[in-house]
Structure formats: structure tokens, C-alpha cells
């Protein structure tokens, strides 16, 4: 489990990296993204690396969603 201070630091890093305003809605959205990533085994640094390599937010969310659903079920 990730310590609260690490999550806070990760949120700050993401905000700085994305050049977003410090709006409460932005914090909430990034926190949800980080938590969803952690649920499938990706930490904030992994998410940042993926974005740095050119992955779009839409593609990242699609990846997270597909991994949360699990492997396709056999017919």
C-alpha cells in the first residue's frame, strides 16, 4: 500500500508535469487516475512514463479499463 505522503507527492508531480491549474477538480481527476492505475499495478511514475512516451489520456484510460475488466472470456 502507498503512504498518503507518497500519493500527495505523486499528485503534485503529476500536476507540475501536466502544467494544470491547482483546481480541486483537477486534483480529484488525477487522484482517480492514480488510484485506477494502482488497482492494475501501475504506480504514478509508470503512468507518467507512459504519458511521456506519447500515450494519450484516452489511450491510458482505455488500457486501465481493459485491465480492470480482466482477460477476455473464452466462448
C-alpha positions in Angstrom: 0.0 0.0 0.0 1.2 3.5 -0.8 1.7 6.0 2.0 -0.5 9.1 1.9 2.5 11.4 1.6 3.7 9.4 -1.5 0.2 9.8 -3.1 0.3 13.5 -2.3 3.8 13.8 -3.8 2.7 11.9 -6.8 -0.3 14.2 -7.3 1.9 17.2 -7.0 4.4 15.7 -9.6 1.6 15.0 -12.0 0.1 18.5 -11.7 3.5 20.1 -12.3 4.2 17.7 -15.2 0.9 18.4 -16.9 1.0 22.1 -16.2 -2.5 22.1 -14.9 -4.0 24.6 -12.6 -4.4 23.7 -8.9 -8.1 23.4 -9.2 -9.8 21.0 -6.9 -11.4 19.2 -9.8 -8.0 18.6 -11.4 -6.7 17.1 -8.1 -9.7 14.8 -7.9 -9.4 13.7 -11.5 -5.6 12.9 -11.1 -6.2 11.1 -7.9 -8.8 8.9 -9.6 -6.4 8.2 -12.4 -3.6 7.3 -10.0 -5.9 5.0 -7.9 -7.2 3.3 -11.0 -3.6 2.8 -12.2 -2.6 1.4 -8.8 -5.6 -1.0 -9.0 -4.0 -2.6 -12.0 -0.4 -2.5 -10.8 0.8 0.9 -12.3 2.2 3.5 -10.0 2.2 7.2 -10.7 5.7 7.1 -12.1 4.7 4.4 -14.6 1.7 6.5 -15.6 4.0 9.5 -16.2 6.4 7.4 -18.3 3.5 6.2 -20.5 2.4 9.8 -21.0 5.9 11.0 -21.6 6.3 8.4 -24.3 3.3 9.8 -26.2 0.4 7.8 -24.9 -2.8 9.9 -24.9 -5.0 10.2 -21.8 -7.8 8.4 -23.8 -5.5 5.5 -24.6 -4.3 5.3 -21.0 -7.8 5.2 -19.7 -8.7 2.6 -22.2 -5.8 0.5 -21.1 -6.7 0.8 -17.4 -10.3 0.0 -18.2 -9.4 -3.1 -20.2 -7.0 -4.4 -17.5 -9.7 -3.9 -14.8 -12.1 -6.0 -16.9 -9.5 -8.8 -17.0 -8.7 -11.1 -19.8 -11.4 -11.8 -22.5 -13.6 -14.7 -21.6 -13.4 -17.8 -23.9 -16.6 -18.6 -25.7 
